[in-house]
Amino acid sequence: MDIYQFFSCLTALPIKIDTIAEYLKDNGHADHIFFCEVDIDPDVIWAQLRAYREQGAYGAEKTIYEIQYSEHLTHEQKRLACCKELLHILDNDAEAAASQPEVETLIQQMAIPPQAGISLQASNDHWGVIRALLILVPRDSLSEFKKAYDAGEISEDEVAKATGIPVEYARVTLQDYWSELSQKIV
């Protein structure tokens, strides 16, 4: 079972960021995951993932991830940014920006639409928000939200509050095209 299948059936909301981190650790993708609020300009970048390998006792190597997120984000934006970065732990080496010059190129390319000819790393980052929404707005919960929303019984704001994400992203998940789009990503 992959991470998207695991979270798709959850209905207890909002999904806790620590639950996602625990899943990644429990399934062998990370030994330690830390979160650090930093003074980053959110107009440039909301969050970034840093990976470290540490030689432990008796030669055992540990993989440590640090997610640095902007202190200037709303609580909902922080949740989305941290989830997106957590999912980058699953990226293969070709999809990740591994050096400072690659990170700088990635940041520059984030303002460019994917169809404009960006790098694999930038393309992967563009799709990262959609993958994060698949976790934070699980399929089974979304199914109920969508029925209620289409019937006029619930608003975008209420979905955003229940899931702990910014309303503009809740709005995206309630669109008719969301199901088809999300299936292309995972």
HELIX and SHEET records of a PDB file:
HELIX    1   1 ILE A    3  SER A    8  1                                   6    
HELIX    2   2 ILE A   17  ASP A   26  1                                  10    
HELIX    3   3 ALA A   57  GLY A   59  5                                   3    
HELIX    4   4 HIS A   75  LEU A   87  1                                  13    
HELIX    5   5 HIS A   88  LEU A   90  5                                   3    
HELIX    6   6 ASP A   93  GLU A   95  5                                   3    
HELIX    7   7 GLN A  100  GLN A  109  1                                  10    
HELIX    8   8 PRO A  114  ALA A  116  5                                   3    
HELIX    9   9 LEU A  120  LEU A  136  1                                  17    
HELIX   10  10 ARG A  139  ASP A  150  1                                  12    
HELIX   11  11 GLU A  156  THR A  163  1                                   8    
HELIX   12  12 VAL A  167  THR A  173  1                                   7    
HELIX   13  13 TRP A  178  ILE A  185  1                                   8    
SHEET    1   A 3 HIS A  32  VAL A  38  0                                        
SHEET    2   A 3 GLU A  61  SER A  70  1                                        
SHEET    3   A 3 ALA A  47  GLN A  55 -1                                        
END                                                                             
